Amino acid sequence: MTECIFCGIVAGDIPAEITHQDDHFVAFRDIAPKAPVHLLIVPRRHVSSIAEVGALTEGERAQMPVFLAEVADRAGLADSGYRAVTNHGPNSRQAVFHLHWHILGGALLSESM
């Protein structure tokens, strides 16, 4: 595997504003936010995209949406709503090939997002 920026963040080698973490996932602020609240959630284990989610354990796959909802709630987005999105491959504009979820909220999101 080539150098992965998200693996570096998970390992603590690359600084990030981490908002929440557990044994399987890490949430941190996006450095180029597209909304007032823009968080990224990554599994600690390197998986290239949602297409390879089968490489995670059954427990990790089951916990992923729970962790995502907890992160959004802690960010104050549970009542107003938020968008949770992941991308797969270059045609979706996936820039970092480590599975990650974008949590976007804090204002009415544009239709183009």
mmCIF file of the C-alpha atoms, coordinates in Angstrom:
data_MODEL
# 
_entry.id   MODEL 
# 
loop_
_atom_site.group_PDB 
_atom_site.id 
_atom_site.type_symbol 
_atom_site.label_atom_id 
_atom_site.label_alt_id 
_atom_site.label_comp_id 
_atom_site.label_asym_id 
_atom_site.label_entity_id 
_atom_site.label_seq_id 
_atom_site.pdbx_PDB_ins_code 
_atom_site.Cartn_x 
_atom_site.Cartn_y 
_atom_site.Cartn_z 
_atom_site.occupancy 
_atom_site.B_iso_or_equiv 
_atom_site.pdbx_formal_charge 
_atom_site.auth_seq_id 
_atom_site.auth_comp_id 
_atom_site.auth_asym_id 
_atom_site.auth_atom_id 
_atom_site.pdbx_PDB_model_num 
ATOM 1   C CA . MET A 1 1   ? 0.000   0.000  0.000   1.00 0.00 ? 1   MET A CA 1 
ATOM 2   C CA . THR A 1 2   ? 1.270   3.462  -0.822  1.00 0.00 ? 2   THR A CA 1 
ATOM 3   C CA . GLU A 1 3   ? 1.298   6.218  1.773   1.00 0.00 ? 3   GLU A CA 1 
ATOM 4   C CA . CYS A 1 4   ? -2.273  6.917  2.924   1.00 0.00 ? 4   CYS A CA 1 
ATOM 5   C CA . ILE A 1 5   ? -3.010  10.255 4.595   1.00 0.00 ? 5   ILE A CA 1 
ATOM 6   C CA . PHE A 1 6   ? -5.939  8.809  6.563   1.00 0.00 ? 6   PHE A CA 1 
ATOM 7   C CA . CYS A 1 7   ? -3.793  5.925  7.837   1.00 0.00 ? 7   CYS A CA 1 
ATOM 8   C CA . GLY A 1 8   ? -1.311  8.594  8.971   1.00 0.00 ? 8   GLY A CA 1 
ATOM 9   C CA . ILE A 1 9   ? -4.074  10.448 10.833  1.00 0.00 ? 9   ILE A CA 1 
ATOM 10  C CA . VAL A 1 10  ? -5.298  7.222  12.469  1.00 0.00 ? 10  VAL A CA 1 
ATOM 11  C CA . ALA A 1 11  ? -1.725  6.396  13.544  1.00 0.00 ? 11  ALA A CA 1 
ATOM 12  C CA . GLY A 1 12  ? -1.244  9.893  14.981  1.00 0.00 ? 12  GLY A CA 1 
ATOM 13  C CA . ASP A 1 13  ? 1.575   10.677 12.539  1.00 0.00 ? 13  ASP A CA 1 
ATOM 14  C CA . ILE A 1 14  ? -0.409  13.388 10.726  1.00 0.00 ? 14  ILE A CA 1 
ATOM 15  C CA . PRO A 1 15  ? -2.178  16.045 12.808  1.00 0.00 ? 15  PRO A CA 1 
ATOM 16  C CA . ALA A 1 16  ? -5.951  16.325 12.616  1.00 0.00 ? 16  ALA A CA 1 
ATOM 17  C CA . GLU A 1 17  ? -8.701  17.782 14.753  1.00 0.00 ? 17  GLU A CA 1 
ATOM 18  C CA . ILE A 1 18  ? -10.136 14.504 16.018  1.00 0.00 ? 18  ILE A CA 1 
ATOM 19  C CA . THR A 1 19  ? -13.660 14.850 17.370  1.00 0.00 ? 19  THR A CA 1 
ATOM 20  C CA . HIS A 1 20  ? -14.440 11.256 18.349  1.00 0.00 ? 20  HIS A CA 1 
ATOM 21  C CA . GLN A 1 21  ? -12.774 7.857  18.206  1.00 0.00 ? 21  GLN A CA 1 
ATOM 22  C CA . ASP A 1 22  ? -13.175 4.310  19.391  1.00 0.00 ? 22  ASP A CA 1 
ATOM 23  C CA . ASP A 1 23  ? -11.423 1.001  18.799  1.00 0.00 ? 23  ASP A CA 1 
ATOM 24  C CA . HIS A 1 24  ? -12.581 0.803  15.169  1.00 0.00 ? 24  HIS A CA 1 
ATOM 25  C CA . PHE A 1 25  ? -13.240 4.321  13.829  1.00 0.00 ? 25  PHE A CA 1 
ATOM 26  C CA . VAL A 1 26  ? -11.886 7.869  13.962  1.00 0.00 ? 26  VAL A CA 1 
ATOM 27  C CA . ALA A 1 27  ? -13.811 11.088 13.221  1.00 0.00 ? 27  ALA A CA 1 
ATOM 28  C CA . PHE A 1 28  ? -12.077 14.366 12.440  1.00 0.00 ? 28  PHE A CA 1 
ATOM 29  C CA . ARG A 1 29  ? -12.751 17.745 10.859  1.00 0.00 ? 29  ARG A CA 1 
ATOM 30  C CA . ASP A 1 30  ? -12.282 18.099 7.104   1.00 0.00 ? 30  ASP A CA 1 
ATOM 31  C CA . ILE A 1 31  ? -9.493  20.567 6.251   1.00 0.00 ? 31  ILE A CA 1 
ATOM 32  C CA . ALA A 1 32  ? -11.518 21.931 3.301   1.00 0.00 ? 32  ALA A CA 1 
ATOM 33  C CA . PRO A 1 33  ? -15.070 22.056 4.694   1.00 0.00 ? 33  PRO A CA 1 
ATOM 34  C CA . LYS A 1 34  ? -18.035 22.175 2.322   1.00 0.00 ? 34  LYS A CA 1 
ATOM 35  C CA . ALA A 1 35  ? -20.523 22.964 5.117   1.00 0.00 ? 35  ALA A CA 1 
ATOM 36  C CA . PRO A 1 36  ? -20.403 24.668 8.537   1.00 0.00 ? 36  PRO A CA 1 
ATOM 37  C CA . VAL A 1 37  ? -19.907 21.203 10.029  1.00 0.00 ? 37  VAL A CA 1 
ATOM 38  C CA . HIS A 1 38  ? -17.895 18.849 7.826   1.00 0.00 ? 38  HIS A CA 1 
ATOM 39  C CA . LEU A 1 39  ? -16.486 15.777 9.516   1.00 0.00 ? 39  LEU A CA 1 
ATOM 40  C CA . LEU A 1 40  ? -14.813 12.686 8.097   1.00 0.00 ? 40  LEU A CA 1 
ATOM 41  C CA . ILE A 1 41  ? -15.194 9.216  9.571   1.00 0.00 ? 41  ILE A CA 1 
ATOM 42  C CA . VAL A 1 42  ? -12.659 6.527  8.719   1.00 0.00 ? 42  VAL A CA 1 
ATOM 43  C CA . PRO A 1 43  ? -12.153 2.960  9.866   1.00 0.00 ? 43  PRO A CA 1 
ATOM 44  C CA . ARG A 1 44  ? -8.844  2.403  11.621  1.00 0.00 ? 44  ARG A CA 1 
ATOM 45  C CA . ARG A 1 45  ? -8.227  -0.513 9.271   1.00 0.00 ? 45  ARG A CA 1 
ATOM 46  C CA . HIS A 1 46  ? -7.285  0.504  5.710   1.00 0.00 ? 46  HIS A CA 1 
ATOM 47  C CA . VAL A 1 47  ? -10.080 -0.307 3.268   1.00 0.00 ? 47  VAL A CA 1 
ATOM 48  C CA . SER A 1 48  ? -9.958  1.510  -0.069  1.00 0.00 ? 48  SER A CA 1 
ATOM 49  C CA . SER A 1 49  ? -13.667 2.304  -0.451  1.00 0.00 ? 49  SER A CA 1 
ATOM 50  C CA . ILE A 1 50  ? -17.203 1.140  0.258   1.00 0.00 ? 50  ILE A CA 1 
ATOM 51  C CA . ALA A 1 51  ? -16.715 -1.482 -2.485  1.00 0.00 ? 51  ALA A CA 1 
ATOM 52  C CA . GLU A 1 52  ? -14.243 -3.259 -0.168  1.00 0.00 ? 52  GLU A CA 1 
ATOM 53  C CA . VAL A 1 53  ? -16.314 -2.969 3.010   1.00 0.00 ? 53  VAL A CA 1 
ATOM 54  C CA . GLY A 1 54  ? -16.386 -6.771 3.140   1.00 0.00 ? 54  GLY A CA 1 
ATOM 55  C CA . ALA A 1 55  ? -12.757 -6.615 4.338   1.00 0.00 ? 55  ALA A CA 1 
ATOM 56  C CA . LEU A 1 56  ? -14.023 -5.158 7.626   1.00 0.00 ? 56  LEU A CA 1 
ATOM 57  C CA . THR A 1 57  ? -15.284 -7.546 10.266  1.00 0.00 ? 57  THR A CA 1 
ATOM 58  C CA . GLU A 1 58  ? -18.997 -8.099 10.645  1.00 0.00 ? 58  GLU A CA 1 
ATOM 59  C CA . GLY A 1 59  ? -18.811 -6.199 13.939  1.00 0.00 ? 59  GLY A CA 1 
ATOM 60  C CA . GLU A 1 60  ? -17.080 -3.224 12.315  1.00 0.00 ? 60  GLU A CA 1 
ATOM 61  C CA . ARG A 1 61  ? -19.686 -3.122 9.541   1.00 0.00 ? 61  ARG A CA 1 
ATOM 62  C CA . ALA A 1 62  ? -22.497 -3.246 12.108  1.00 0.00 ? 62  ALA A CA 1 
ATOM 63  C CA . GLN A 1 63  ? -20.921 -0.534 14.272  1.00 0.00 ? 63  GLN A CA 1 
ATOM 64  C CA . MET A 1 64  ? -20.166 1.859  11.391  1.00 0.00 ? 64  MET A CA 1 
ATOM 65  C CA . PRO A 1 65  ? -23.635 3.493  11.131  1.00 0.00 ? 65  PRO A CA 1 
ATOM 66  C CA . VAL A 1 66  ? -23.930 3.602  14.922  1.00 0.00 ? 66  VAL A CA 1 
ATOM 67  C CA . PHE A 1 67  ? -20.596 5.430  15.202  1.00 0.00 ? 67  PHE A CA 1 
ATOM 68  C CA . LEU A 1 68  ? -21.622 7.782  12.377  1.00 0.00 ? 68  LEU A CA 1 
ATOM 69  C CA . ALA A 1 69  ? -24.876 8.689  14.162  1.00 0.00 ? 69  ALA A CA 1 
ATOM 70  C CA . GLU A 1 70  ? -23.024 9.253  17.465  1.00 0.00 ? 70  GLU A CA 1 
ATOM 71  C CA . VAL A 1 71  ? -20.528 11.580 15.763  1.00 0.00 ? 71  VAL A CA 1 
ATOM 72  C CA . ALA A 1 72  ? -23.332 13.584 14.135  1.00 0.00 ? 72  ALA A CA 1 
ATOM 73  C CA . ASP A 1 73  ? -25.195 13.803 17.447  1.00 0.00 ? 73  ASP A CA 1 
ATOM 74  C CA . ARG A 1 74  ? -22.074 14.998 19.311  1.00 0.00 ? 74  ARG A CA 1 
ATOM 75  C CA . ALA A 1 75  ? -21.594 17.634 16.591  1.00 0.00 ? 75  ALA A CA 1 
ATOM 76  C CA . GLY A 1 76  ? -25.106 18.957 17.330  1.00 0.00 ? 76  GLY A CA 1 
ATOM 77  C CA . LEU A 1 77  ? -26.620 17.795 14.044  1.00 0.00 ? 77  LEU A CA 1 
ATOM 78  C CA . ALA A 1 78  ? -29.148 15.200 15.206  1.00 0.00 ? 78  ALA A CA 1 
ATOM 79  C CA . ASP A 1 79  ? -32.141 17.570 15.399  1.00 0.00 ? 79  ASP A CA 1 
ATOM 80  C CA . SER A 1 80  ? -31.480 19.740 12.340  1.00 0.00 ? 80  SER A CA 1 
ATOM 81  C CA . GLY A 1 81  ? -30.267 16.942 10.087  1.00 0.00 ? 81  GLY A CA 1 
ATOM 82  C CA . TYR A 1 82  ? -27.126 16.126 8.163   1.00 0.00 ? 82  TYR A CA 1 
ATOM 83  C CA . ARG A 1 83  ? -25.876 14.419 5.049   1.00 0.00 ? 83  ARG A CA 1 
ATOM 84  C CA . ALA A 1 84  ? -23.769 11.253 5.288   1.00 0.00 ? 84  ALA A CA 1 
ATOM 85  C CA . VAL A 1 85  ? -22.038 10.325 2.041   1.00 0.00 ? 85  VAL A CA 1 
ATOM 86  C CA . THR A 1 86  ? -19.190 8.163  0.826   1.00 0.00 ? 86  THR A CA 1 
ATOM 87  C CA . ASN A 1 87  ? -17.624 8.008  -2.617  1.00 0.00 ? 87  ASN A CA 1 
ATOM 88  C CA . HIS A 1 88  ? -16.223 5.092  -4.590  1.00 0.00 ? 88  HIS A CA 1 
ATOM 89  C CA . GLY A 1 89  ? -13.648 5.579  -7.305  1.00 0.00 ? 89  GLY A CA 1 
ATOM 90  C CA . PRO A 1 90  ? -12.289 8.440  -9.370  1.00 0.00 ? 90  PRO A CA 1 
ATOM 91  C CA . ASN A 1 91  ? -15.547 9.141  -11.230 1.00 0.00 ? 91  ASN A CA 1 
ATOM 92  C CA . SER A 1 92  ? -17.158 9.977  -7.891  1.00 0.00 ? 92  SER A CA 1 
ATOM 93  C CA . ARG A 1 93  ? -14.262 12.332 -7.103  1.00 0.00 ? 93  ARG A CA 1 
ATOM 94  C CA . GLN A 1 94  ? -12.892 10.079 -4.380  1.00 0.00 ? 94  GLN A CA 1 
ATOM 95  C CA . ALA A 1 95  ? -9.564  11.765 -3.633  1.00 0.00 ? 95  ALA A CA 1 
ATOM 96  C CA . VAL A 1 96  ? -8.283  9.621  -0.761  1.00 0.00 ? 96  VAL A CA 1 
ATOM 97  C CA . PHE A 1 97  ? -8.565  5.899  -1.332  1.00 0.00 ? 97  PHE A CA 1 
ATOM 98  C CA . HIS A 1 98  ? -9.347  4.946  2.250   1.00 0.00 ? 98  HIS A CA 1 
ATOM 99  C CA . LEU A 1 99  ? -13.021 4.371  3.033   1.00 0.00 ? 99  LEU A CA 1 
ATOM 100 C CA . HIS A 1 100 ? -14.432 7.524  4.584   1.00 0.00 ? 100 HIS A CA 1 
ATOM 101 C CA . TRP A 1 101 ? -17.790 9.070  5.255   1.00 0.00 ? 101 TRP A CA 1 
ATOM 102 C CA . HIS A 1 102 ? -18.461 12.803 4.987   1.00 0.00 ? 102 HIS A CA 1 
ATOM 103 C CA . ILE A 1 103 ? -20.860 14.174 7.613   1.00 0.00 ? 103 ILE A CA 1 
ATOM 104 C CA . LEU A 1 104 ? -22.152 17.558 6.398   1.00 0.00 ? 104 LEU A CA 1 
ATOM 105 C CA . GLY A 1 105 ? -24.534 19.840 8.253   1.00 0.00 ? 105 GLY A CA 1 
ATOM 106 C CA . GLY A 1 106 ? -25.026 22.994 10.248  1.00 0.00 ? 106 GLY A CA 1 
ATOM 107 C CA . ALA A 1 107 ? -26.941 24.806 7.499   1.00 0.00 ? 107 ALA A CA 1 
ATOM 108 C CA . LEU A 1 108 ? -29.276 24.043 4.629   1.00 0.00 ? 108 LEU A CA 1 
ATOM 109 C CA . LEU A 1 109 ? -27.084 22.205 2.131   1.00 0.00 ? 109 LEU A CA 1 
ATOM 110 C CA . SER A 1 110 ? -27.114 23.162 -1.531  1.00 0.00 ? 110 SER A CA 1 
ATOM 111 C CA . GLU A 1 111 ? -28.754 20.885 -4.085  1.00 0.00 ? 111 GLU A CA 1 
ATOM 112 C CA . SER A 1 112 ? -25.412 20.414 -5.889  1.00 0.00 ? 112 SER A CA 1 
ATOM 113 C CA . MET A 1 113 ? -23.756 18.700 -2.934  1.00 0.00 ? 113 MET A CA 1 
# 
